[in-house]
């Protein structure tokens, strides 16, 4: 009997990641004078770039939630499913509550970033080497960068300030650069994990 659930989940995660990355590129192009280093990612959620950024971020969350629905039918690890759903809810929240909603935006951003990193680390239980090791490394990179980013905001008193700060915690790449060091490893992991799910589904469907 065919088991397409892994393929469906994998394709959804892959499309979610790809369209978000492309949406980010488009939003950066539409935002005149945007600095990858000095501007927050969420600055793209306001102004002429808002439609591209907010819609792709929200869609990322929607596709990830649907993908998480099919995940338990492919891998037996409920904890990973929960983490992915929480990540997706956070992403949807970022698409709805722009940086103008300072406190709520901070909470949903933390959900998306934090649970994205935790999902990557947790996925080692349902994958084999070398993917399991790569997943842990990418998840640790996301969480490590999140700690540095948060440390920079706290030490500069910028948690409730929309003005991008300068801090040694950003390691010379600015708040925007550090935010990308949070987001990109998790996106890379989700792309790799989507391929793993598709391959796993094909293996399950192969007659023995």
LOTOR-279231 format. One record per atom (N, C-alpha, C): y, z, x; residue in three letters. Coordinates in steps of 0.2 Angstrom, whole numbers, padded with zeros to 4 digits, always signed. Layout:
! residues N
YZXala
...
This chain:
! residues 208
-0006+0000+0004unk
+0000+0000+0000unk
+0006+0000+0004unk
+0011-0004+0003unk
+0017-0005+0007unk
+0021+0001+0006unk
+0024+0004+0011unk
+0029+0009+0011unk
+0036+0007+0014unk
+0040+0005+0010unk
+0046+0002+0012unk
+0052+0007+0013unk
+0050+0013+0011unk
+0056+0018+0011unk
+0059+0019+0018unk
+0055+0019+0024unk
+0058+0019+0030unk
+0062+0014+0032unk
+0060+0008+0030unk
+0064+0002+0031unk
+0071+0002+0027unk
+0071+0005+0021unk
+0077+0005+0017unk
+0081+0010+0020unk
+0079+0016+0022unk
+0083+0021+0025unk
+0086+0019+0031unk
+0082+0015+0035unk
+0084+0013+0042unk
+0090+0008+0041unk
+0089+0003+0036unk
+0094-0002+0035unk
+0100+0001+0032unk
+0100+0006+0028unk
+0106+0009+0025unk
+0110+0013+0031unk
+0106+0016+0035unk
+0109+0020+0041unk
+0113+0015+0046unk
+0109+0009+0047unk
+0112+0004+0051unk
+0118+0001+0048unk
+0118-0001+0042unk
+0124-0004+0039unk
+0130+0001+0039unk
+0128+0008+0037unk
+0133+0013+0037unk
+0137+0013+0044unk
+0133+0014+0049unk
+0136+0014+0056unk
+0140+0008+0058unk
+0137+0002+0056unk
+0140-0004+0058unk
+0147-0005+0055unk
+0147-0004+0048unk
+0153-0006+0044unk
+0158-0001+0046unk
+0156+0006+0048unk
+0161+0010+0049unk
+0165+0009+0056unk
+0161+0007+0061unk
+0164+0005+0067unk
+0168-0001+0067unk
+0166-0006+0063unk
+0170-0012+0061unk
+0177-0010+0058unk
+0176-0006+0053unk
+0182-0003+0049unk
+0187+0000+0053unk
+0184+0004+0058unk
+0188+0007+0063unk
+0192+0003+0067unk
+0189-0003+0069unk
+0192-0008+0074unk
+0198-0011+0070unk
+0196-0013+0063unk
+0201-0016+0059unk
+0207-0012+0058unk
+0206-0005+0056unk
+0211+0000+0055unk
+0216+0001+0061unk
+0213+0001+0067unk
+0217+0002+0073unk
+0221-0005+0074unk
+0219-0010+0072unk
+0223-0017+0073unk
+0228-0017+0068unk
+0227-0014+0062unk
+0233-0014+0057unk
+0238-0009+0058unk
+0236-0003+0062unk
+0241+0002+0063unk
+0245+0000+0069unk
+0251-0002+0068unk
+0256-0004+0073unk
+0258+0002+0078unk
+0257+0001+0084unk
+0258+0006+0089unk
+0253+0012+0090unk
+0247+0011+0087unk
+0242+0016+0087unk
+0239+0017+0094unk
+0238+0023+0096unk
+0236+0025+0103unk
+0229+0028+0102unk
+0224+0025+0105unk
+0217+0028+0105unk
+0217+0035+0108unk
+0221+0036+0113unk
+0221+0042+0117unk
+0225+0047+0113unk
+0231+0046+0111unk
+0236+0050+0108unk
+0236+0052+0101unk
+0233+0047+0097unk
+0233+0048+0090unk
+0226+0050+0088unk
+0226+0054+0082unk
+0220+0056+0079unk
+0216+0050+0076unk
+0210+0050+0076unk
+0206+0045+0072unk
+0209+0045+0065unk
+0210+0051+0062unk
+0212+0052+0055unk
+0219+0049+0053unk
+0223+0048+0059unk
+0229+0045+0058unk
+0229+0038+0054unk
+0223+0035+0055unk
+0222+0029+0052unk
+0221+0029+0045unk
+0220+0035+0042unk
+0219+0036+0035unk
+0226+0036+0031unk
+0231+0035+0034unk
+0238+0034+0031unk
+0241+0028+0033unk
+0246+0025+0029unk
+0249+0019+0031unk
+0246+0013+0030unk
+0247+0007+0033unk
+0244+0001+0032unk
+0237+0000+0034unk
+0234+0005+0038unk
+0227+0005+0039unk
+0223+0009+0035unk
+0226+0012+0030unk
+0223+0017+0026unk
+0217+0014+0022unk
+0218+0009+0019unk
+0213+0006+0015unk
+0206+0004+0019unk
+0207+0001+0025unk
+0202-0001+0029unk
+0198+0006+0031unk
+0202+0011+0034unk
+0199+0017+0036unk
+0195+0021+0031unk
+0199+0022+0026unk
+0196+0027+0021unk
+0191+0024+0017unk
+0191+0018+0015unk
+0185+0015+0012unk
+0179+0014+0016unk
+0180+0013+0023unk
+0174+0012+0027unk
+0171+0019+0028unk
+0175+0024+0029unk
+0173+0031+0030unk
+0169+0034+0024unk
+0172+0032+0018unk
+0169+0034+0012unk
+0162+0031+0011unk
+0162+0024+0012unk
+0156+0020+0012unk
+0151+0023+0017unk
+0153+0025+0022unk
+0148+0027+0027unk
+0144+0033+0024unk
+0148+0038+0021unk
+0145+0044+0018unk
+0140+0042+0012unk
+0142+0037+0008unk
+0138+0035+0002unk
+0132+0032+0005unk
+0132+0027+0009unk
+0126+0024+0012unk
+0121+0029+0015unk
+0124+0034+0019unk
+0120+0039+0022unk
+0117+0044+0018unk
+0120+0045+0012unk
+0117+0050+0007unk
+0111+0046+0004unk
+0112+0040+0002unk
+0107+0036-0001unk
+0101+0035+0004unk
+0103+0034+0011unk
+0098+0034+0016unk
+0094+0040+0017unk
+0097+0046+0016unk
+0094+0052+0017unk
+0089+0053+0011unk
+0091+0050+0005unk
+0086+0051-0001unk
+0079+0048+0001unk
+0079+0042+0004unk
+0073+0039+0006unk
+0069+0042+0012unk
+0073+0046+0016unk
+0070+0049+0022unk
+0064+0053+0021unk
+0064+0058+0017unk
+0058+0062+0016unk
+0052+0058+0014unk
+0052+0052+0012unk
+0047+0048+0010unk
+0044+0044+0016unk
+0047+0045+0022unk
+0046+0042+0028unk
+0044+0047+0034unk
+0048+0052+0034unk
+0047+0058+0039unk
+0046+0064+0036unk
+0042+0069+0038unk
+0041+0075+0035unk
+0045+0081+0038unk
+0052+0081+0037unk
+0056+0086+0040unk
+0062+0086+0036unk
+0061+0091+0031unk
+0067+0092+0026unk
+0073+0094+0029unk
+0073+0098+0035unk
+0079+0100+0038unk
+0084+0095+0040unk
+0081+0089+0043unk
+0085+0083+0045unk
+0088+0080+0039unk
+0084+0080+0033unk
+0087+0077+0027unk
+0093+0081+0025unk
+0093+0087+0025unk
+0098+0092+0023unk
+0104+0091+0028unk
+0103+0090+0034unk
+0109+0090+0039unk
+0112+0083+0038unk
+0108+0078+0037unk
+0111+0071+0036unk
+0115+0071+0029unk
+0113+0074+0024unk
+0117+0075+0018unk
+0123+0078+0019unk
+0123+0084+0022unk
+0129+0087+0024unk
+0134+0083+0028unk
+0132+0080+0033unk
+0136+0075+0037unk
+0139+0070+0032unk
+0135+0067+0028unk
+0137+0062+0023unk
+0143+0064+0018unk
+0142+0070+0016unk
+0147+0073+0011unk
+0153+0074+0015unk
+0153+0077+0021unk
+0159+0077+0026unk
+0162+0071+0027unk
+0159+0065+0028unk
+0162+0059+0029unk
+0165+0056+0023unk
+0162+0057+0017unk
+0165+0055+0010unk
+0171+0059+0009unk
+0171+0066+0011unk
+0177+0070+0011unk
+0183+0067+0015unk
+0181+0065+0021unk
+0187+0062+0025unk
+0190+0056+0022unk
+0186+0052+0019unk
+0188+0046+0016unk
+0193+0048+0010unk
+0192+0054+0007unk
+0195+0055+0001unk
+0202+0060+0003unk
+0200+0065+0007unk
+0206+0069+0009unk
+0208+0067+0015unk
+0214+0064+0015unk
+0217+0061+0022unk
+0220+0067+0026unk
+0223+0065+0031unk
+0226+0070+0035unk
+0232+0074+0032unk
+0234+0071+0026unk
+0239+0074+0023unk
+0237+0081+0019unk
+0230+0081+0018unk
+0227+0087+0015unk
+0225+0091+0021unk
+0229+0095+0025unk
+0228+0097+0032unk
+0221+0102+0032unk
+0221+0107+0028unk
+0215+0112+0028unk
+0209+0109+0026unk
+0209+0105+0020unk
+0203+0102+0017unk
+0200+0097+0022unk
+0205+0093+0024unk
+0203+0087+0029unk
+0200+0090+0035unk
+0202+0096+0038unk
+0199+0099+0044unk
+0192+0101+0042unk
+0191+0104+0036unk
+0184+0106+0034unk
+0179+0101+0034unk
+0181+0095+0030unk
+0177+0090+0029unk
+0175+0086+0036unk
+0181+0086+0040unk
+0180+0083+0047unk
+0175+0086+0051unk
+0175+0093+0051unk
+0171+0097+0054unk
+0164+0097+0052unk
+0163+0096+0045unk
+0156+0095+0042unk
+0153+0088+0045unk
+0157+0083+0045unk
+0155+0076+0047unk
+0153+0076+0054unk
+0157+0079+0058unk
+0156+0079+0066unk
+0150+0084+0067unk
+0151+0090+0065unk
+0146+0095+0067unk
+0139+0094+0064unk
+0138+0092+0058unk
+0132+0090+0056unk
+0129+0084+0058unk
+0133+0079+0060unk
+0131+0073+0064unk
+0128+0075+0070unk
+0131+0079+0074unk
+0128+0081+0080unk
+0121+0085+0079unk
+0121+0089+0075unk
+0115+0093+0073unk
+0110+0089+0071unk
+0111+0084+0067unk
+0106+0079+0065unk
+0103+0075+0070unk
+0107+0073+0075unk
+0104+0070+0081unk
+0099+0074+0085unk
+0101+0080+0086unk
+0097+0085+0089unk
+0091+0086+0086unk
+0091+0088+0079unk
+0085+0089+0075unk
+0081+0084+0074unk
+0083+0077+0075unk
+0078+0072+0074unk
+0073+0071+0080unk
+0074+0075+0085unk
+0069+0075+0090unk
+0062+0077+0088unk
+0062+0080+0082unk
+0055+0083+0079unk
+0051+0077+0076unk
+0055+0072+0074unk
+0052+0066+0071unk
+0052+0060+0075unk
+0053+0060+0081unk
+0053+0054+0086unk
+0050+0056+0092unk
+0048+0051+0096unk
+0044+0052+0102unk
+0049+0050+0108unk
+0047+0052+0114unk
+0050+0050+0120unk
+0050+0042+0121unk
+0056+0039+0123unk
+0062+0042+0126unk
+0067+0044+0120unk
+0066+0041+0114unk
+0071+0042+0109unk
+0072+0050+0107unk
+0067+0054+0108unk
+0069+0061+0106unk
+0073+0064+0111unk
+0072+0062+0118unk
+0077+0065+0123unk
+0084+0062+0122unk
+0084+0056+0121unk
+0091+0052+0120unk
+0095+0055+0114unk
+0091+0057+0109unk
+0094+0060+0103unk
+0097+0067+0104unk
+0093+0071+0108unk
+0096+0077+0110unk
+0102+0077+0114unk
+0102+0072+0119unk
+0108+0071+0123unk
+0114+0069+0119unk
+0113+0064+0115unk
+0119+0062+0111unk
+0121+0067+0106unk
+0117+0071+0103unk
+0119+0076+0099unk
+0123+0082+0103unk
+0120+0083+0109unk
+0124+0088+0113unk
+0130+0086+0115unk
+0131+0079+0116unk
+0138+0076+0118unk
+0142+0077+0112unk
+0140+0076+0106unk
+0144+0076+0101unk
+0147+0084+0100unk
+0142+0088+0100unk
+0144+0095+0099unk
+0148+0098+0105unk
+0147+0096+0111unk
+0151+0098+0116unk
+0158+0096+0116unk
+0159+0089+0114unk
+0165+0087+0113unk
+0169+0090+0107unk
+0165+0092+0102unk
+0168+0095+0097unk
+0171+0102+0099unk
+0167+0106+0103unk
+0169+0112+0105unk
+0176+0111+0109unk
+0176+0106+0114unk
+0182+0105+0118unk
+0188+0103+0113unk
+0187+0099+0109unk
+0192+0096+0104unk
+0195+0102+0100unk
+0190+0106+0097unk
+0193+0112+0094unk
+0196+0117+0098unk
+0194+0118+0104unk
+0197+0122+0109unk
+0204+0120+0111unk
+0205+0113+0111unk
+0212+0111+0112unk
+0216+0112+0107unk
+0214+0111+0100unk
+0218+0113+0095unk
+0220+0120+0094unk
+0215+0124+0095unk
+0216+0132+0095unk
+0221+0134+0100unk
+0220+0132+0106unk
+0225+0134+0111unk
+0232+0132+0111unk
+0233+0126+0107unk
+0239+0123+0107unk
+0242+0125+0100unk
+0239+0129+0096unk
+0241+0130+0089unk
+0242+0125+0085unk
+0237+0120+0085unk
+0238+0113+0082unk
+0233+0113+0076unk
+0230+0118+0074unk
+0225+0117+0069unk
+0228+0116+0062unk
+0234+0118+0061unk
+0238+0116+0055unk
+0244+0111+0056unk
+0244+0108+0062unk
+0249+0104+0063unk
+0246+0096+0064unk
+0250+0092+0061unk
+0247+0085+0061unk
+0250+0081+0068unk
+0254+0084+0071unk
+0256+0081+0078unk
+0251+0082+0083unk
+0249+0076+0086unk
+0244+0077+0091unk
+0246+0081+0097unk
+0242+0086+0099unk
+0244+0090+0105unk
+0242+0088+0112unk
+0244+0091+0117unk
+0242+0089+0124unk
+0238+0096+0126unk
+0232+0095+0129unk
+0228+0101+0131unk
+0224+0099+0137unk
+0222+0103+0141unk
+0218+0102+0147unk
+0210+0101+0144unk
+0209+0104+0138unk
+0203+0103+0135unk
+0201+0096+0133unk
+0206+0092+0133unk
+0205+0085+0131unk
+0203+0081+0137unk
+0202+0084+0143unk
+0200+0081+0149unk
+0204+0074+0151unk
+0210+0074+0149unk
+0214+0068+0151unk
+0213+0062+0147unk
+0209+0062+0142unk
+0209+0057+0137unk
+0212+0058+0130unk
+0216+0063+0130unk
+0220+0064+0124unk
+0215+0067+0118unk
+0218+0069+0113unk
+0215+0071+0107unk
+0211+0065+0103unk
+0214+0059+0103unk
+0210+0054+0100unk
+0204+0052+0104unk
+0205+0052+0111unk
+0199+0050+0115unk
+0194+0055+0115unk
+0195+0062+0114unk
+0190+0067+0113unk
+0187+0066+0107unk
+0191+0065+0101unk
+0188+0064+0095unk
+0183+0058+0095unk
+0184+0053+0099unk
+0179+0047+0099unk
+0173+0050+0103unk
+0174+0054+0108unk
+0168+0057+0111unk
+0164+0061+0107unk
+0167+0063+0101unk
+0163+0067+0096unk
+0159+0062+0091unk
+0163+0057+0089unk
+0160+0052+0084unk
+0155+0047+0087unk
+0157+0044+0093unk
+0153+0039+0095unk
+0146+0040+0097unk
+0145+0046+0100unk
+0138+0048+0102unk
+0133+0049+0095unk
+0136+0052+0090unk
+0133+0052+0084unk
+0131+0046+0081unk
+0136+0041+0081unk
+0135+0034+0078unk
+0130+0031+0082unk
+0130+0031+0089unk
+0125+0028+0093unk
+0118+0030+0091unk
+0118+0037+0090unk
+0111+0040+0088unk
+0109+0037+0081unk
+0113+0037+0076unk
+0111+0035+0070unk
+0109+0028+0070unk
+0112+0024+0074unk
+0110+0017+0075unk
+0103+0016+0078unk
+0102+0020+0083unk
+0095+0020+0086unk
+0090+0023+0081unk
+0092+0028+0078unk
+0087+0031+0073unk
+0085+0027+0067unk
+0090+0022+0065unk
+0089+0018+0060unk
+0083+0013+0063unk
+0084+0010+0069unk
+0079+0006+0072unk
+0072+0009+0072unk
+0072+0016+0073unk
+0066+0020+0074unk
+0062+0020+0067unk
+0066+0021+0062unk
+0064+0021+0055unk
+0061+0015+0052unk
+0064+0009+0054unk
+0062+0003+0052unk
+0055+0001+0056unk
+0055+0003+0062unk
+0049+0001+0066unk
+0043+0006+0063unk
+0045+0012+0062unk
+0040+0017+0059unk
+0037+0014+0052unk
+0041+0011+0048unk
+0039+0009+0042unk
+0035+0003+0043unk
+0036-0002+0047unk
+0032-0008+0049unk
+0025-0005+0051unk
+0025+0000+0055unk
+0019+0002+0058unk
+0015+0005+0052unk
+0018+0009+0047unk
+0014+0011+0042unk
+0011+0006+0037unk
+0015+0000+0037unk
+0013-0005+0032unk
+0007-0009+0035unk
+0006-0009+0042unk
+0002-0013+0045unk
-0005-0011+0044unk
-0010-0015+0041unk
-0016-0014+0039unk
-0020-0011+0045unk
-0025-0006+0044unk
-0029-0004+0050unk
-0036-0007+0050unk
